Amino acid sequence: MSRPKKKSPPPAELSPYMLPTCDPPQAHPKVMRFLLVLMAGWLLFLVAMASDKL
């Protein structure tokens, strides 16, 4: 409880991730598109695995 250093690192790690999303407006759409591509690829992979098992 007497070590304030342990409480400071977590916010420092979270702030870099949250700041880029607010500062550059072009970063958010890119992240969303990346997530959509990942989800589409994962769905295709699941469908391929299901078809192979059937």
Secondary structure as GFF3:
##gff-version 3
##sequence-region A 1 54
A	DSSP	alpha_helix	9	22	.	.	.	ID=ss1
A	DSSP	alpha_helix	27	53	.	.	.	ID=ss2
###
